[in-house]
């Protein structure tokens, strides 16, 4: 996973949405097929409020590959 942004006072990862400081609970795995190999996965983190918006943004471009909980993503070997 890309290095997630954490809040200064805790080790909680935060949402990737611009200006959002909410804890992330979702991982949006994506790649840009024009510049990444098919197996490469970049990640954005999302809170409950921004999961759908960020998923639609990536999906409209054909970049979105998977959406899983942060807990599930952390439990797998990437």
N, C-alpha and C positions, 0 to 999 in steps of 0.2 A: 504494500500500500504506500502511496505517497506519504511524505511526512505530514501528519495532520497538524493543524493549528490547535494549540491548547490555550486555555485561559491562564493568565499569570497566577492567579490565586489557587488554582487547582490543576490537576492533570486531565481535566475533562476536555475532550475534543469538541470543537465547535462547528457549526454549520458553515458550509462553503458559500452560501448565498451572501451577496454583497451587503455589508452592514449588519448582518445577523450575528448575534452573540449567543444564541441558544445552543444547548448541548446537542450534538449530532447523535442520531439513533439509526440512521440509514446510510448505506454505502451505495453509491451509484457508480458502477464499473462501466467504463466506456473506452473507446478508441476512435481515432480519426483514421479511416482506412487509406486516406491519401498520404499519410505520413507515418503511420504505425504498422508494424507487422500484425497479422490477424490475431496472434495470441497475446499481444501486448494489452495490458489493462491499466488505464489511468483511473484515478478515483476522485470523486467529489463526495463530500459528506453532507448530509441533510438532516435538519430537524423535521419534526412532524409537519410543521407549517409549510416548509419549502420543498418537501420531497416531490410532490406532484409538479410544481413549477419547474424545478431543475430537471426532472425526468422528461417533461414535455420539451424543454429547450434542447436537450441532447437527442431525444427521440426524433424530433422534426429534422434533424441533420443526419439521421441514420447512425449516430454515434453510440447510443445507449445499448449496452450488452447485457447488463444484469442489475437488479436492485435487491439487496439483501440487508438484513439488520446488521448493525455494527457488531453485535455479539456473534452472529453467524460468520461474518467476514473474518473476525479476529480468531475464530476457532479453526479456520482452514489455513493451509499453507499456500501463500501466494508468492 
